[in-house]
Amino acid sequence: MKSKISLISLTVTIIAVFGYPMLKHADGYPIDFFFSREFQTFKIKSKLKIMRVTADDAFNDNLYVCKDAFYKDMKEMKDYYLEDSKKINKITVAEYVFKDTVAAAKAYNLAYDYAEHTRRLARIDFRFRCYPALEPQVYYASKEESHVFLYTIYYEFSYSSMQESVDDAIKRDKRILLDDLYKEMVELR
């Protein structure tokens, strides 16, 4: 007796683009992740390299506790881990793709306000951070179309006073490239 073999359509088709996969949903809408392609046009790419790409969501614990509405209408995401040759800069950029630009705008507004608060909070007030654990903190957020990008750095910040913030430390320490990467990403818009 012959058994019928039916083909099950896959909801995700992986196509290699620029060395990283492009995903497609069952509705046929391709999810084109922008960051790896745009990074190739940045001046800072001579100082930073993409070391690995995952779908782990480095900000998951932090955002679910502090801004869980961020994830509403999110379709897919990727984490890009970047380093410089001296391993001073260990940066993560998370790219989130939302169902449309309206959903992305709502998520971006939440993330931007949260990042501004976290980055500008004086060290003396760190106890007021929403998520005090040593998990990645959101320091910058940007948006392009239906994509939201969140940025962090794993770095042992040194503070000149208890009134100094992460923002102050980033501006003072010229070895830190997180703000330079963010500026290049935003200048594309």
C-alpha positions in Angstrom: 0.0 0.0 0.0 1.4 3.3 -1.0 1.3 6.1 1.5 0.7 9.5 0.3 3.4 12.0 1.1 2.1 15.5 1.4 4.3 18.5 1.3 3.9 20.8 4.2 4.6 24.4 3.3 7.1 25.9 5.6 6.4 29.1 7.3 10.0 30.2 7.1 12.2 30.0 4.0 15.8 30.8 4.5 17.6 32.6 1.6 21.2 33.6 2.0 21.7 37.4 1.6 25.0 39.1 2.4 26.0 36.0 4.4 22.9 36.3 6.7 19.5 34.7 6.1 16.5 36.5 4.9 13.3 35.1 6.4 9.9 34.8 4.7 6.6 34.4 6.5 3.8 32.2 5.3 2.1 35.2 3.8 5.1 35.6 1.5 6.3 38.9 3.0 10.1 38.8 3.1 11.8 40.0 6.2 14.8 41.8 5.0 17.1 42.5 8.0 18.7 45.9 7.3 21.6 46.2 9.8 24.2 43.8 8.2 23.7 45.4 4.8 23.8 49.0 6.1 26.8 48.3 8.4 28.8 47.6 5.2 28.4 51.3 4.2 29.5 52.7 7.6 32.9 54.4 8.2 33.1 52.7 11.6 33.2 49.2 9.9 37.0 49.6 9.8 37.0 49.7 13.6 34.2 47.2 14.4 33.4 43.8 13.0 30.3 41.7 13.2 31.4 38.7 15.1 28.2 36.7 15.2 24.4 37.0 14.5 21.8 35.3 16.6 18.1 35.4 17.3 18.6 35.2 21.1 17.2 38.7 21.9 19.8 40.2 24.3 17.2 42.6 25.7 14.5 40.1 26.3 14.7 39.9 30.1 15.1 43.6 30.5 12.3 44.7 28.1 9.7 42.1 29.3 10.1 43.4 32.8 10.3 47.1 32.0 8.5 47.7 28.7 6.6 44.5 27.7 4.4 46.4 25.3 7.5 46.8 23.1 7.0 43.2 21.8 3.4 43.8 20.6 3.2 43.0 16.9 6.9 42.0 16.6 7.5 39.5 13.8 11.2 38.6 14.0 14.5 39.8 15.5 18.2 39.4 15.3 21.1 40.3 17.5 24.4 41.5 16.0 27.4 41.2 18.2 30.2 43.6 17.2 33.8 43.9 18.6 36.8 46.0 17.9 40.3 44.5 17.6 41.3 45.5 21.1 38.0 44.0 22.5 37.3 47.3 24.3 34.0 47.7 22.5 31.7 44.7 22.8 28.5 46.0 21.3 25.1 44.4 20.6 22.6 45.8 18.2 19.2 44.1 18.2 17.1 44.6 15.1 13.4 44.0 15.6 10.9 43.8 12.7 7.3 44.7 13.3 4.2 44.0 11.4 4.0 47.5 10.0 5.4 51.1 10.5 2.7 52.0 13.0 3.6 49.1 15.3 7.2 49.9 14.9 6.6 53.6 15.8 4.9 52.6 19.0 7.7 50.2 20.0 10.3 52.7 19.0 8.7 55.5 21.2 8.7 53.1 24.2 12.3 52.0 23.6 13.6 55.5 22.8 12.2 57.0 26.0 13.5 54.0 28.0 17.0 54.3 26.4 17.2 58.0 27.1 16.2 57.5 30.7 18.7 54.6 31.2 21.6 56.3 29.5 21.2 59.7 31.2 20.5 58.4 34.7 23.2 59.6 37.1 25.1 56.9 38.8 23.9 57.9 42.2 20.3 57.1 41.0 21.1 53.7 39.4 18.8 52.2 42.0 15.9 53.8 40.0 16.7 51.8 36.9 13.8 49.6 36.0 16.0 46.6 35.5 19.0 46.8 37.8 20.5 43.4 37.0 23.7 43.2 35.0 21.8 42.3 31.9 22.2 44.5 28.8 20.8 47.9 29.3 19.2 49.7 26.4 21.3 52.8 25.7 20.1 53.9 22.3 17.2 53.2 20.0 16.6 54.0 16.3 13.9 53.2 13.7 13.7 52.7 10.0 10.4 51.7 8.4 9.1 48.8 10.3 12.4 48.0 12.0 13.5 49.1 15.5 17.2 48.9 16.5 18.4 48.8 20.1 22.0 49.3 21.1 24.1 48.4 24.2 27.7 48.0 25.1 29.3 45.5 27.5 31.8 47.8 29.2 33.2 48.6 32.6 32.3 52.3 32.7 34.4 54.5 34.9 32.6 57.5 36.5 34.3 60.7 37.6 31.5 61.4 40.1 28.3 59.9 41.4 26.5 62.6 39.3 27.9 61.2 36.1 25.7 59.1 33.8 26.5 56.4 31.2 25.9 59.2 28.6 28.6 61.3 30.3 31.0 58.4 30.4 30.5 57.5 26.8 31.1 61.1 25.7 34.2 61.4 27.9 35.9 58.1 26.9 36.8 58.4 23.2 37.6 54.7 23.0 33.9 53.9 23.2 32.4 53.5 19.8 28.7 52.9 20.7 27.7 56.5 20.2 29.6 56.7 16.8 27.8 53.6 15.6 24.5 55.0 16.7 25.2 58.3 14.9 26.1 56.6 11.7 22.9 54.5 11.8 20.7 57.6 12.5 22.4 59.7 9.8 21.2 57.2 7.2 17.6 58.3 7.9 
